[in-house]
Amino acid sequence: RHSRPMDQTTTLVIGAIAALLTAFFGWRGALPPNFVKGPRLIPYRFLMLLSAAVLLMMVVHLANLHGIETGNNRG
């Protein structure tokens, strides 16, 4: 069994989802704390960083699909 490489459509869909999640988590993480409700149990800022990292990987993968070499290929 061989896995197929990820195509452009899949890369764009994952990138769009990651961009939306980054914006959502950034918005939720920037809200002031509500001391009446207690502490937040979801680490929105950390989730924002994770989704932004996924978005960056999708941008690099999209560049690689279009022939832009982004790695250090000394071989």
N, C-alpha and C positions, 0 to 999 in steps of 0.2 A: 504494500500500500504506500502510495506516494501522496503527499499533500500538495495541493495546488497553491501557487503563489497568490497573494491577495491582489485583486485587480483594482482598477481605478475607482469603480463604482463603490465597492466595499470600503475603500480608503476614504472616499468622500463622505459616505454615510457615517462611518465611525468618527471622522473628524468633525462633522456637523453636530453629532450627539455630544462629543467631548466639548465643543465650543459652547453649546447650550448649557451643559452641566457646569462648566467653568463659570459662566455668567450667573447661573442660579446660585451656586454655592458661594460665589463672591458677594452676591446681594444678601444672602442669608447670613453670611459671616460678618457683614458690615453693620447689621442691625444692632442697636444698643441692647445690652442685657436687660432682661426683665427679672428683677429680684423677687417679685411676687410669685412667679412661676417656678423659680428655682434655677439651678444651673442647666445649661444646654447639654444634652446627652449625645449630640451629633457634632463631631469636629468639622464644622463647615470649612474653615480655612485650610485644614489639611486636605480635605476632599477637593477643594478648589485647586490646590497645588498638584494633586494626583491627576485630575482631569486635564489640567493645563499641560502636564508632562505627556499625557496620551495625545493631546492635540499637537504638540511639538513633534512627537514621533510620526504622526500621520502626515504632517507637512513635509518632513524629511523623506518619508516613504513616497509621497506624491512626487517630490523632486526627483527621487531615484527612478520612478517609473517613467519620467519624462527625459531621462538621459543625463541628468546632472549628477555627477559623482560627488558624494558627500563624505565618503570614508577615506581612511588612510590605507590605500592598497599598494603596499610596497612588496611585491612578490614576484 
